[in-house]
Amino acid sequence: SSGINAAYGEFQTFQHYFKQINLSMTLFSQTSKLVKAEGEKPNAVESAVSQALLDLEANSDLANALRGLYFVGAEEVVIRDDKVAVVIHIPFPQQKVYQKIQSKLVRELEKKLSGKHVIFLAKRRILSKPTRHSRNLSKQKRPRSRTLTAVHDSILDDLVFPAEITGKRKRVKLDGSQLLKVHLEKSAQINTETKVDTFMAVYKKLTGKDVVFEYVD
């Protein structure tokens, strides 16, 4: 059934990250909040994020909540000439824990990262559509949560959190290109409207798709 397939897909995600932790525990220590495959070195952005998280864990009221949390990658996305965002990729199994403190954590990280907008995204894996040959080799049906569409939808949800998406409309332009219009609840405008450009740029960078956000009552 679809429920069993979805559960199996989540189990594989947990299994993947537990394996990754075992391979990389030397990096996830008292001197780092970053877990990467063994032998991979952190980039400058990842080092800065790791140090900022360590500082908050050592000296803030987020200390207890941050203990045991880590991230698996970070990158900068240029929004415009004078604005850069930092996208932090976190393990999917830890997302709900992060979200409990995310609003405050984002504010504190933005202070430490020179005012750059901070975005948290859960790391998800897209499984390609099975072919007739691959379907014969594996009896396991692809979980819906691992399809391209589902992962792109989840990226949108992560981008605007804690705001909620209330609707979506796809518009096809005369040249055949598509524009996705995403509706956000009006009550979220005061906390998100300064980041709408960031949401658009990050989504475009990660998916190659154009998106605009509108507030609706």
RANORQUI-V590866 format. One record per backbone hydrogen bond with DSSP energy under -0.5 kcal/mol. NH is the residue of the N-H (numbers start at 1). CO is the residue of the C=O. E is the energy in kcal/mol with one decimal. If there is no record, write none. Layout:
BEGIN
NH|CO|E ; NH|CO|E
END
This chain:
BEGIN
5|1|-2.2 ; 6|2|-2.5 ; 7|3|-2.3 ; 8|4|-2.5 ; 9|5|-2.2 ; 10|6|-2.1 ; 11|7|-2.2 ; 12|8|-2.2 ; 13|9|-1.6 ; 14|10|-2.4 ; 15|11|-2.7 ; 16|12|-2.4 ; 17|13|-2.1 ; 18|14|-2.6 ; 19|15|-2.1 ; 20|16|-2.0 ; 21|17|-2.5 ; 22|18|-2.0 ; 23|19|-1.8 ; 24|20|-1.6 ; 25|21|-0.8 ; 27|24|-2.0 ; 28|24|-1.4 ; 29|27|-1.5 ; 29|32|-0.5 ; 32|29|-1.2 ; 35|71|-2.5 ; 36|34|-0.5 ; 40|37|-2.3 ; 47|43|-2.2 ; 48|44|-2.0 ; 49|45|-2.5 ; 50|46|-2.6 ; 51|47|-2.2 ; 52|48|-2.1 ; 53|49|-2.5 ; 54|50|-2.3 ; 55|51|-2.4 ; 56|52|-2.1 ; 57|53|-2.3 ; 58|54|-1.9 ; 59|55|-2.0 ; 63|60|-1.5 ; 66|62|-2.3 ; 67|63|-1.1 ; 69|66|-2.2 ; 71|33|-2.4 ; 72|89|-2.7 ; 73|89|-1.0 ; 75|87|-2.0 ; 77|85|-2.5 ; 79|83|-2.4 ; 80|83|-1.6 ; 83|80|-1.7 ; 85|77|-2.8 ; 86|117|-3.4 ; 87|75|-3.1 ; 87|85|-0.6 ; 88|86|-0.6 ; 88|119|-3.5 ; 89|73|-2.9 ; 89|87|-0.6 ; 90|88|-0.5 ; 90|121|-2.5 ; 92|123|-0.6 ; 94|91|-1.5 ; 95|92|-1.5 ; 98|94|-2.2 ; 99|95|-2.7 ; 100|96|-0.9 ; 100|97|-0.6 ; 101|97|-0.6 ; 101|98|-1.6 ; 102|98|-0.7 ; 105|101|-2.8 ; 106|102|-3.0 ; 107|103|-1.7 ; 108|104|-2.2 ; 109|105|-2.6 ; 110|106|-2.5 ; 111|107|-1.3 ; 112|108|-1.6 ; 113|109|-2.0 ; 114|111|-0.8 ; 115|110|-2.9 ; 116|113|-1.7 ; 117|84|-0.8 ; 119|86|-2.7 ; 121|88|-2.7 ; 121|119|-0.5 ; 123|90|-3.0 ; 124|122|-0.6 ; 127|125|-0.5 ; 127|146|-2.8 ; 135|131|-2.4 ; 136|132|-1.3 ; 137|133|-1.4 ; 138|134|-1.9 ; 146|143|-1.9 ; 147|144|-1.9 ; 151|147|-2.4 ; 152|148|-2.4 ; 153|149|-2.3 ; 154|150|-2.1 ; 155|151|-2.0 ; 156|152|-1.6 ; 157|153|-1.9 ; 158|154|-2.5 ; 159|155|-2.5 ; 160|156|-1.8 ; 161|157|-1.0 ; 163|160|-2.3 ; 166|183|-2.6 ; 167|183|-1.0 ; 169|181|-2.5 ; 171|169|-0.5 ; 171|179|-3.3 ; 173|171|-0.6 ; 173|177|-3.3 ; 176|173|-1.9 ; 179|171|-2.8 ; 180|210|-2.1 ; 181|169|-3.7 ; 181|179|-0.6 ; 182|180|-0.6 ; 182|212|-3.0 ; 183|167|-3.1 ; 184|214|-3.3 ; 185|164|-1.4 ; 186|216|-1.8 ; 188|185|-1.9 ; 189|186|-1.8 ; 191|188|-0.8 ; 192|188|-1.3 ; 193|189|-2.5 ; 195|192|-2.4 ; 196|192|-0.5 ; 196|193|-0.7 ; 199|195|-2.5 ; 200|196|-2.4 ; 201|197|-2.3 ; 202|198|-2.7 ; 203|199|-2.3 ; 204|200|-2.1 ; 205|201|-2.2 ; 206|202|-2.3 ; 207|203|-2.4 ; 208|203|-0.5 ; 208|204|-2.1 ; 209|203|-0.6 ; 210|178|-0.6 ; 212|180|-2.5 ; 214|182|-2.8 ; 216|184|-2.5
END
